[in-house]
């Protein structure tokens, strides 16, 4: 999408020690990393910073900022899981503008299931 990496560094870590079981309100030990952080430099000299997080914490679960010579595009989702983006927001600002403005995203979601529960008991 933006070119090849010239250099990158990644780190995984566990921030939470337990994970909630949504259907029972119980918890169990978390035995895998719940955060991934990547810092990179692209061949063209651009830099990238990527963070994925898991869990039901408030905040931005997905954030992509593209900063170019003509402006900024931001794609975000404030959902609870980093890998499930269900309410994407798109904003942009051109050079000279002082704030981001929202852009409407039109998507036919009728083909997607309405129950986000996993298929297992």
N, CA, C and O atoms as a GROMACS GRO file, in nm:
protein
  484
    1UNK      N    1   0.082  -0.119   0.000
    1UNK     CA    2   0.000   0.000   0.000
    1UNK      C    3   0.087   0.126   0.000
    1UNK      O    4   0.059   0.221  -0.074
    2UNK      N    5   0.192   0.128   0.082
    2UNK     CA    6   0.275   0.247   0.092
    2UNK      C    7   0.419   0.222   0.050
    2UNK      O    8   0.499   0.316   0.046
    3UNK      N    9   0.455   0.099   0.020
    3UNK     CA   10   0.591   0.066  -0.020
    3UNK      C   11   0.652  -0.038   0.072
    3UNK      O   12   0.592  -0.079   0.171
    4UNK      N   13   0.772  -0.078   0.038
    4UNK     CA   14   0.842  -0.181   0.114
    4UNK      C   15   0.911  -0.122   0.237
    4UNK      O   16   0.944  -0.003   0.240
    5UNK      N   17   0.932  -0.208   0.338
    5UNK     CA   18   1.004  -0.166   0.458
    5UNK      C   19   1.154  -0.172   0.434
    5UNK      O   20   1.206  -0.266   0.375
    6UNK      N   21   1.222  -0.069   0.482
    6UNK     CA   22   1.367  -0.066   0.484
    6UNK      C   23   1.416  -0.123   0.618
    6UNK      O   24   1.520  -0.188   0.624
    7UNK      N   25   1.341  -0.096   0.723
    7UNK     CA   26   1.376  -0.139   0.859
    7UNK      C   27   1.249  -0.147   0.940
    7UNK      O   28   1.159  -0.065   0.924
    8UNK      N   29   1.240  -0.247   1.030
    8UNK     CA   30   1.131  -0.247   1.125
    8UNK      C   31   1.172  -0.319   1.252
    8UNK      O   32   1.260  -0.405   1.252
    9UNK      N   33   1.104  -0.281   1.359
    9UNK     CA   34   1.125  -0.341   1.489
    9UNK      C   35   0.988  -0.370   1.547
    9UNK      O   36   0.898  -0.286   1.539
   10UNK      N   37   0.970  -0.487   1.606
   10UNK     CA   38   0.840  -0.524   1.662
   10UNK      C   39   0.858  -0.577   1.803
   10UNK      O   40   0.961  -0.635   1.837
   11UNK      N   41   0.757  -0.557   1.884
   11UNK     CA   42   0.757  -0.608   2.021
   11UNK      C   43   0.616  -0.653   2.054
   11UNK      O   44   0.518  -0.584   2.023
   12UNK      N   45   0.606  -0.768   2.117
   12UNK     CA   46   0.477  -0.815   2.168
   12UNK      C   47   0.486  -0.819   2.320
   12UNK      O   48   0.592  -0.844   2.376
   13UNK      N   49   0.373  -0.794   2.386
   13UNK     CA   50   0.373  -0.794   2.532
   13UNK      C   51   0.233  -0.823   2.584
   13UNK      O   52   0.134  -0.810   2.511
   14UNK      N   53   0.227  -0.863   2.707
   14UNK     CA   54   0.101  -0.890   2.774
   14UNK      C   55   0.078  -0.780   2.878
   14UNK      O   56   0.156  -0.765   2.971
   15UNK      N   57  -0.030  -0.706   2.861
   15UNK     CA   58  -0.063  -0.598   2.953
   15UNK      C   59  -0.162  -0.642   3.060
   15UNK      O   60  -0.159  -0.591   3.172
   16UNK      N   61  -0.248  -0.735   3.026
   16UNK     CA   62  -0.348  -0.785   3.120
   16UNK      C   63  -0.311  -0.928   3.159
   16UNK      O   64  -0.257  -1.002   3.077
   17UNK      N   65  -0.338  -0.965   3.279
   17UNK     CA   66  -0.305  -1.100   3.328
   17UNK      C   67  -0.423  -1.195   3.321
   17UNK      O   68  -0.404  -1.317   3.329
   18UNK      N   69  -0.545  -1.141   3.306
   18UNK     CA   70  -0.663  -1.225   3.295
   18UNK      C   71  -0.748  -1.175   3.179
   18UNK      O   72  -0.736  -1.061   3.135
   19UNK      N   73  -0.835  -1.263   3.131
   19UNK     CA   74  -0.926  -1.228   3.022
   19UNK      C   75  -1.068  -1.267   3.066
   19UNK      O   76  -1.088  -1.372   3.126
   20UNK      N   77  -1.165  -1.182   3.034
   20UNK     CA   78  -1.304  -1.207   3.071
   20UNK      C   79  -1.368  -1.304   2.972
   20UNK      O   80  -1.342  -1.297   2.851
   21UNK      N   81  -1.452  -1.392   3.023
   21UNK     CA   82  -1.532  -1.481   2.940
   21UNK      C   83  -1.670  -1.416   2.933
   21UNK      O   84  -1.744  -1.415   3.031
   22UNK      N   85  -1.704  -1.364   2.816
   22UNK     CA   86  -1.823  -1.279   2.804
   22UNK      C   87  -1.952  -1.349   2.841
   22UNK      O   88  -2.039  -1.287   2.903
   23UNK      N   89  -1.968  -1.472   2.805
   23UNK     CA   90  -2.096  -1.541   2.829
   23UNK      C   91  -2.119  -1.578   2.976
   23UNK      O   92  -2.233  -1.595   3.017
   24UNK      N   93  -2.012  -1.590   3.053
   24UNK     CA   94  -2.028  -1.635   3.192
   24UNK      C   95  -1.985  -1.531   3.295
   24UNK      O   96  -2.011  -1.549   3.414
   25UNK      N   97  -1.922  -1.424   3.254
   25UNK     CA   98  -1.866  -1.322   3.342
   25UNK      C   99  -1.754  -1.376   3.431
   25UNK      O  100  -1.715  -1.312   3.528
   26UNK      N  101  -1.703  -1.494   3.398
   26UNK     CA  102  -1.586  -1.548   3.467
   26UNK      C  103  -1.461  -1.490   3.403
   26UNK      O  104  -1.469  -1.417   3.305
   27UNK      N  105  -1.346  -1.524   3.458
   27UNK     CA  106  -1.220  -1.484   3.397
   27UNK      C  107  -1.124  -1.602   3.402
   27UNK      O  108  -1.142  -1.697   3.479
   28UNK      N  109  -1.022  -1.594   3.317
   28UNK     CA  110  -0.920  -1.697   3.314
   28UNK      C  111  -0.786  -1.632   3.286
   28UNK      O  112  -0.782  -1.520   3.235
   29UNK      N  113  -0.676  -1.698   3.318
   29UNK     CA  114  -0.544  -1.640   3.293
   29UNK      C  115  -0.522  -1.613   3.144
   29UNK      O  116  -0.561  -1.694   3.059
   30UNK      N  117  -0.460  -1.502   3.113
   30UNK     CA  118  -0.424  -1.469   2.975
   30UNK      C  119  -0.282  -1.516   2.952
   30UNK      O  120  -0.189  -1.472   3.019
   31UNK      N  121  -0.265  -1.606   2.857
   31UNK     CA  122  -0.136  -1.671   2.837
   31UNK      C  123  -0.070  -1.633   2.704
   31UNK      O  124   0.029  -1.694   2.665
   32UNK      N  125  -0.124  -1.533   2.637
   32UNK     CA  126  -0.068  -1.489   2.510
   32UNK      C  127  -0.056  -1.336   2.512
   32UNK      O  128  -0.125  -1.270   2.589
   33UNK      N  129   0.030  -1.279   2.429
   33UNK     CA  130   0.040  -1.133   2.424
   33UNK      C  131  -0.091  -1.070   2.379
   33UNK      O  132  -0.162  -1.125   2.296
   34UNK      N  133  -0.122  -0.953   2.436
   34UNK     CA  134  -0.241  -0.881   2.397
   34UNK      C  135  -0.208  -0.745   2.333
   34UNK      O  136  -0.298  -0.666   2.306
   35UNK      N  137  -0.080  -0.719   2.310
   35UNK     CA  138  -0.037  -0.596   2.245
   35UNK      C  139   0.076  -0.627   2.148
   35UNK      O  140   0.166  -0.706   2.177
   36UNK      N  141   0.069  -0.563   2.031
   36UNK     CA  142   0.175  -0.572   1.931
   36UNK      C  143   0.210  -0.429   1.892
   36UNK      O  144   0.123  -0.351   1.855
   37UNK      N  145   0.339  -0.395   1.898
   37UNK     CA  146   0.384  -0.262   1.858
   37UNK      C  147   0.491  -0.279   1.750
   37UNK      O  148   0.584  -0.358   1.764
   38UNK      N  149   0.477  -0.202   1.643
   38UNK     CA  150   0.571  -0.208   1.531
   38UNK      C  151   0.614  -0.065   1.498
   38UNK      O  152   0.531   0.024   1.484
   39UNK      N  153   0.745  -0.045   1.486
   39UNK     CA  154   0.801   0.081   1.436
   39UNK      C  155   0.878   0.046   1.310
   39UNK      O  156   0.951  -0.052   1.306
   40UNK      N  157   0.861   0.128   1.207
   40UNK     CA  158   0.924   0.094   1.080
   40UNK      C  159   0.963   0.218   1.002
   40UNK      O  160   0.912   0.328   1.024
   41UNK      N  161   1.056   0.197   0.909
   41UNK     CA  162   1.094   0.299   0.811
   41UNK      C  163   1.076   0.236   0.674
   41UNK      O  164   1.122   0.124   0.651
   42UNK      N  165   1.010   0.305   0.584
   42UNK     CA  166   0.989   0.254   0.450
   42UNK      C  167   1.106   0.293   0.360
   42UNK      O  168   1.182   0.385   0.391
   43UNK      N  169   1.119   0.224   0.251
   43UNK     CA  170   1.228   0.249   0.156
   43UNK      C  171   1.226   0.395   0.109
   43UNK      O  172   1.332   0.454   0.086
   44UNK      N  173   1.107   0.453   0.095
   44UNK     CA  174   1.097   0.592   0.048
   44UNK      C  175   1.126   0.694   0.158
   44UNK      O  176   1.118   0.815   0.133
   45UNK      N  177   1.160   0.647   0.281
   45UNK     CA  178   1.195   0.737   0.390
   45UNK      C  179   1.081   0.766   0.487
   45UNK      O  180   1.105   0.821   0.595
   46UNK      N  181   0.960   0.730   0.452
   46UNK     CA  182   0.846   0.752   0.542
   46UNK      C  183   0.861   0.662   0.665
   46UNK      O  184   0.924   0.556   0.658
   47UNK      N  185   0.802   0.703   0.776
   47UNK     CA  186   0.805   0.622   0.898
   47UNK      C  187   0.664   0.574   0.928
   47UNK      O  188   0.565   0.636   0.890
   48UNK      N  189   0.658   0.460   0.996
   48UNK     CA  190   0.528   0.402   1.032
   48UNK      C  191   0.534   0.357   1.177
   48UNK      O  192   0.637   0.310   1.225
   49UNK      N  193   0.422   0.372   1.245
   49UNK     CA  194   0.406   0.322   1.380
   49UNK      C  195   0.271   0.252   1.385
   49UNK      O  196   0.169   0.313   1.354
   50UNK      N  197   0.271   0.125   1.424
   50UNK     CA  198   0.149   0.045   1.423
   50UNK      C  199   0.132  -0.018   1.560
   50UNK      O  200   0.227  -0.073   1.616
   51UNK      N  201   0.011  -0.010   1.614
   51UNK     CA  202  -0.017  -0.077   1.741
   51UNK      C  203  -0.149  -0.150   1.730
   51UNK      O  204  -0.250  -0.092   1.688
   52UNK      N  205  -0.148  -0.275   1.768
   52UNK     CA  206  -0.269  -0.356   1.776
   52UNK      C  207  -0.287  -0.396   1.922
   52UNK      O  208  -0.190  -0.435   1.987
   53UNK      N  209  -0.408  -0.386   1.972
   53UNK     CA  210  -0.432  -0.426   2.110
   53UNK      C  211  -0.558  -0.510   2.117
   53UNK      O  212  -0.649  -0.494   2.037
   54UNK      N  213  -0.561  -0.599   2.213
   54UNK     CA  214  -0.678  -0.683   2.234
   54UNK      C  215  -0.743  -0.649   2.366
   54UNK      O  216  -0.682  -0.586   2.452
   55UNK      N  217  -0.867  -0.691   2.380
   55UNK     CA  218  -0.937  -0.670   2.506
   55UNK      C  219  -1.050  -0.572   2.495
   55UNK      O  220  -1.066  -0.504   2.394
   56UNK      N  221  -1.127  -0.565   2.600
   56UNK     CA  222  -1.241  -0.475   2.605
   56UNK      C  223  -1.207  -0.351   2.686
   56UNK      O  224  -1.265  -0.328   2.793
   57UNK      N  225  -1.116  -0.272   2.638
   57UNK     CA  226  -1.078  -0.148   2.705
   57UNK      C  227  -1.129  -0.031   2.625
   57UNK      O  228  -1.137  -0.040   2.502
   58UNK      N  229  -1.164   0.080   2.689
   58UNK     CA  230  -1.206   0.197   2.612
   58UNK      C  231  -1.087   0.256   2.536
   58UNK      O  232  -0.972   0.239   2.576
   59UNK      N  233  -1.116   0.322   2.429
   59UNK     CA  234  -1.011   0.384   2.349
   59UNK      C  235  -1.023   0.344   2.204
   59UNK      O  236  -1.124   0.287   2.162
   60UNK      N  237  -0.921   0.375   2.127
   60UNK     CA  238  -0.921   0.345   1.986
   60UNK      C  239  -0.858   0.208   1.964
   60UNK      O  240  -0.740   0.188   1.991
   61UNK      N  241  -0.938   0.114   1.915
   61UNK     CA  242  -0.888  -0.021   1.890
   61UNK      C  243  -0.812  -0.028   1.759
   61UNK      O  244  -0.721  -0.109   1.744
   62UNK      N  245  -0.849   0.056   1.663
   62UNK     CA  246  -0.783   0.056   1.532
   62UNK      C  247  -0.760   0.200   1.492
   62UNK      O  248  -0.852   0.282   1.497
   63UNK      N  249  -0.638   0.231   1.450
   63UNK     CA  250  -0.607   0.367   1.406
   63UNK      C  251  -0.504   0.361   1.294
   63UNK      O  252  -0.397   0.302   1.310
   64UNK      N  253  -0.537   0.423   1.182
   64UNK     CA  254  -0.445   0.433   1.069
   64UNK      C  255  -0.441   0.579   1.028
   64UNK      O  256  -0.544   0.636   0.991
   65UNK      N  257  -0.324   0.638   1.034
   65UNK     CA  258  -0.306   0.776   0.989
   65UNK      C  259  -0.210   0.775   0.872
   65UNK      O  260  -0.100   0.719   0.881
   66UNK      N  261  -0.251   0.836   0.763
   66UNK     CA  262  -0.166   0.849   0.646
   66UNK      C  263  -0.140   0.998   0.629
   66UNK      O  264  -0.232   1.076   0.602
   67UNK      N  265  -0.014   1.036   0.644
   67UNK     CA  266   0.023   1.176   0.635
   67UNK      C  267   0.106   1.193   0.509
   67UNK      O  268   0.215   1.137   0.497
   68UNK      N  269   0.053   1.270   0.415
   68UNK     CA  270   0.120   1.289   0.288
   68UNK      C  271   0.147   1.434   0.258
   68UNK      O  272   0.119   1.522   0.340
   69UNK      N  273   0.199   1.460   0.142
   69UNK     CA  274   0.235   1.597   0.104
   69UNK      C  275   0.113   1.685   0.079
   69UNK      O  276   0.126   1.807   0.078
   70UNK      N  277  -0.006   1.624   0.059
   70UNK     CA  278  -0.125   1.704   0.031
   70UNK      C  279  -0.227   1.703   0.145
   70UNK      O  280  -0.330   1.769   0.136
   71UNK      N  281  -0.198   1.628   0.253
   71UNK     CA  282  -0.291   1.627   0.365
   71UNK      C  283  -0.280   1.502   0.449
   71UNK      O  284  -0.182   1.428   0.442
   72UNK      N  285  -0.385   1.478   0.529
   72UNK     CA  286  -0.389   1.367   0.624
   72UNK      C  287  -0.521   1.292   0.606
   72UNK      O  288  -0.627   1.353   0.591
   73UNK      N  289  -0.512   1.158   0.608
   73UNK     CA  290  -0.631   1.073   0.610
   73UNK      C  291  -0.623   0.989   0.737
   73UNK      O  292  -0.518   0.932   0.766
   74UNK      N  293  -0.733   0.982   0.812
   74UNK     CA  294  -0.737   0.904   0.935
   74UNK      C  295  -0.854   0.805   0.925
   74UNK      O  296  -0.967   0.843   0.896
   75UNK      N  297  -0.823   0.677   0.951
   75UNK     CA  298  -0.925   0.573   0.959
   75UNK      C  299  -0.917   0.520   1.102
   75UNK      O  300  -0.809   0.483   1.148
   76UNK      N  301  -1.032   0.514   1.172
   76UNK     CA  302  -1.029   0.470   1.311
   76UNK      C  303  -1.156   0.393   1.347
   76UNK      O  304  -1.258   0.402   1.278
   77UNK      N  305  -1.146   0.318   1.456
   77UNK     CA  306  -1.260   0.248   1.513
   77UNK      C  307  -1.239   0.241   1.663
   77UNK      O  308  -1.131   0.204   1.709
   78UNK      N  309  -1.340   0.277   1.738
   78UNK     CA  310  -1.330   0.277   1.884
   78UNK      C  311  -1.386   0.151   1.945
   78UNK      O  312  -1.419   0.149   2.064
   79UNK      N  313  -1.399   0.045   1.866
   79UNK     CA  314  -1.451  -0.082   1.916
   79UNK      C  315  -1.360  -0.141   2.022
   79UNK      O  316  -1.252  -0.089   2.048
   80UNK      N  317  -1.405  -0.250   2.082
   80UNK     CA  318  -1.331  -0.310   2.192
   80UNK      C  319  -1.221  -0.404   2.151
   80UNK      O  320  -1.131  -0.431   2.230
   81UNK      N  321  -1.226  -0.456   2.029
   81UNK     CA  322  -1.126  -0.554   1.987
   81UNK      C  323  -1.047  -0.499   1.870
   81UNK      O  324  -1.105  -0.441   1.778
   82UNK      N  325  -0.916  -0.517   1.873
   82UNK     CA  326  -0.831  -0.464   1.767
   82UNK      C  327  -0.857  -0.529   1.632
   82UNK      O  328  -0.841  -0.463   1.529
   83UNK      N  329  -0.896  -0.654   1.630
   83UNK     CA  330  -0.912  -0.723   1.504
   83UNK      C  331  -1.056  -0.721   1.451
   83UNK      O  332  -1.083  -0.775   1.344
   84UNK      N  333  -1.148  -0.660   1.525
   84UNK     CA  334  -1.287  -0.652   1.480
   84UNK      C  335  -1.322  -0.504   1.466
   84UNK      O  336  -1.346  -0.436   1.566
   85UNK      N  337  -1.324  -0.456   1.345
   85UNK     CA  338  -1.359  -0.316   1.322
   85UNK      C  339  -1.500  -0.311   1.265
   85UNK      O  340  -1.525  -0.356   1.153
   86UNK      N  341  -1.592  -0.255   1.343
   86UNK     CA  342  -1.731  -0.257   1.300
   86UNK      C  343  -1.793  -0.119   1.288
   86UNK      O  344  -1.909  -0.107   1.247
   87UNK      N  345  -1.720  -0.016   1.320
   87UNK     CA  346  -1.774   0.120   1.313
   87UNK      C  347  -1.663   0.213   1.265
   87UNK      O  348  -1.626   0.308   1.334
   88UNK      N  349  -1.610   0.185   1.147
   88UNK     CA  350  -1.500   0.265   1.094
   88UNK      C  351  -1.541   0.410   1.073
   88UNK      O  352  -1.651   0.439   1.027
   89UNK      N  353  -1.450   0.498   1.107
   89UNK     CA  354  -1.469   0.640   1.083
   89UNK      C  355  -1.354   0.688   0.994
   89UNK      O  356  -1.238   0.651   1.015
   90UNK      N  357  -1.386   0.770   0.896
   90UNK     CA  358  -1.289   0.823   0.803
   90UNK      C  359  -1.290   0.974   0.814
   90UNK      O  360  -1.396   1.037   0.807
   91UNK      N  361  -1.173   1.034   0.830
   91UNK     CA  362  -1.160   1.179   0.836
   91UNK      C  363  -1.045   1.222   0.749
   91UNK      O  364  -0.953   1.143   0.723
   92UNK      N  365  -1.048   1.347   0.703
   92UNK     CA  366  -0.934   1.397   0.627
   92UNK      C  367  -0.920   1.546   0.645
   92UNK      O  368  -1.014   1.616   0.682
   93UNK      N  369  -0.801   1.592   0.616
   93UNK     CA  370  -0.771   1.736   0.614
   93UNK      C  371  -0.667   1.758   0.506
   93UNK      O  372  -0.568   1.686   0.498
   94UNK      N  373  -0.689   1.858   0.426
   94UNK     CA  374  -0.591   1.894   0.322
   94UNK      C  375  -0.494   1.997   0.380
   94UNK      O  376  -0.524   2.063   0.480
   95UNK      N  377  -0.380   2.009   0.319
   95UNK     CA  378  -0.281   2.109   0.362
   95UNK      C  379  -0.350   2.245   0.367
   95UNK      O  380  -0.420   2.284   0.273
   96UNK      N  381  -0.332   2.317   0.477
   96UNK     CA  382  -0.393   2.448   0.495
   96UNK      C  383  -0.518   2.445   0.580
   96UNK      O  384  -0.557   2.547   0.637
   97UNK      N  385  -0.584   2.328   0.591
   97UNK     CA  386  -0.700   2.316   0.678
   97UNK      C  387  -0.653   2.297   0.821
   97UNK      O  388  -0.546   2.241   0.845
   98UNK      N  389  -0.732   2.344   0.918
   98UNK     CA  390  -0.688   2.341   1.057
   98UNK      C  391  -0.743   2.224   1.138
   98UNK      O  392  -0.700   2.202   1.251
   99UNK      N  393  -0.838   2.148   1.082
   99UNK     CA  394  -0.891   2.034   1.155
   99UNK      C  395  -0.938   1.926   1.058
   99UNK      O  396  -0.964   1.952   0.940
  100UNK      N  397  -0.948   1.805   1.111
  100UNK     CA  398  -0.999   1.693   1.033
  100UNK      C  399  -1.149   1.710   1.013
  100UNK      O  400  -1.218   1.762   1.101
  101UNK      N  401  -1.198   1.667   0.897
  101UNK     CA  402  -1.343   1.667   0.875
  101UNK      C  403  -1.388   1.525   0.844
  101UNK      O  404  -1.320   1.453   0.770
  102UNK      N  405  -1.500   1.484   0.901
  102UNK     CA  406  -1.547   1.346   0.880
  102UNK      C  407  -1.596   1.325   0.737
  102UNK      O  408  -1.654   1.415   0.676
  103UNK      N  409  -1.574   1.207   0.686
  103UNK     CA  410  -1.622   1.165   0.555
  103UNK      C  411  -1.713   1.045   0.577
  103UNK      O  412  -1.675   0.951   0.647
  104UNK      N  413  -1.832   1.047   0.520
  104UNK     CA  414  -1.926   0.937   0.539
  104UNK      C  415  -1.878   0.812   0.465
  104UNK      O  416  -1.836   0.819   0.350
  105UNK      N  417  -1.886   0.699   0.535
  105UNK     CA  418  -1.854   0.570   0.475
  105UNK      C  419  -1.986   0.497   0.454
  105UNK      O  420  -2.061   0.475   0.549
  106UNK      N  421  -2.013   0.459   0.332
  106UNK     CA  422  -2.135   0.384   0.303
  106UNK      C  423  -2.097   0.239   0.277
  106UNK      O  424  -2.014   0.209   0.191
  107UNK      N  425  -2.158   0.150   0.352
  107UNK     CA  426  -2.125   0.009   0.342
  107UNK      C  427  -2.251  -0.073   0.364
  107UNK      O  428  -2.323  -0.053   0.462
  108UNK      N  429  -2.278  -0.165   0.274
  108UNK     CA  430  -2.392  -0.256   0.289
  108UNK      C  431  -2.347  -0.371   0.377
  108UNK      O  432  -2.268  -0.456   0.334
  109UNK      N  433  -2.396  -0.375   0.500
  109UNK     CA  434  -2.356  -0.479   0.595
  109UNK      C  435  -2.459  -0.591   0.606
  109UNK      O  436  -2.452  -0.672   0.698
  110UNK      N  437  -2.555  -0.596   0.514
  110UNK     CA  438  -2.661  -0.696   0.524
  110UNK      C  439  -2.609  -0.839   0.512
  110UNK      O  440  -2.676  -0.932   0.556
  111UNK      N  441  -2.492  -0.858   0.454
  111UNK     CA  442  -2.437  -0.993   0.438
  111UNK      C  443  -2.365  -1.041   0.564
  111UNK      O  444  -2.329  -1.158   0.574
  112UNK      N  445  -2.343  -0.950   0.661
  112UNK     CA  446  -2.272  -0.986   0.782
  112UNK      C  447  -2.368  -1.035   0.890
  112UNK      O  448  -2.481  -0.986   0.897
  113UNK      N  449  -2.324  -1.130   0.973
  113UNK     CA  450  -2.413  -1.175   1.082
  113UNK      C  451  -2.435  -1.063   1.183
  113UNK      O  452  -2.346  -0.982   1.207
  114UNK      N  453  -2.555  -1.060   1.241
  114UNK     CA  454  -2.585  -0.956   1.340
  114UNK      C  455  -2.548  -0.998   1.481
  114UNK      O  456  -2.540  -0.914   1.570
  115UNK      N  457  -2.524  -1.129   1.503
  115UNK     CA  458  -2.484  -1.179   1.634
  115UNK      C  459  -2.333  -1.199   1.635
  115UNK      O  460  -2.283  -1.289   1.568
  116UNK      N  461  -2.258  -1.116   1.711
  116UNK     CA  462  -2.113  -1.128   1.711
  116UNK      C  463  -2.059  -1.242   1.796
  116UNK      O  464  -1.938  -1.256   1.811
  117UNK      N  465  -2.148  -1.324   1.851
  117UNK     CA  466  -2.104  -1.435   1.938
  117UNK      C  467  -2.024  -1.537   1.857
  117UNK      O  468  -2.054  -1.561   1.741
  118UNK      N  469  -1.923  -1.595   1.918
  118UNK     CA  470  -1.848  -1.698   1.848
  118UNK      C  471  -1.935  -1.823   1.826
  118UNK      O  472  -2.030  -1.845   1.901
  119UNK      N  473  -1.904  -1.904   1.725
  119UNK     CA  474  -1.989  -2.018   1.693
  119UNK      C  475  -1.974  -2.136   1.790
  119UNK      O  476  -2.044  -2.236   1.774
  120UNK      N  477  -1.887  -2.126   1.890
  120UNK     CA  478  -1.870  -2.236   1.985
  120UNK      C  479  -1.945  -2.203   2.114
  120UNK      O  480  -1.974  -2.087   2.142
  121UNK      N  481  -1.977  -2.306   2.194
  121UNK     CA  482  -2.053  -2.284   2.319
  121UNK      C  483  -1.973  -2.212   2.426
  121UNK      O  484  -2.024  -2.187   2.535
   0.00000   0.00000   0.00000
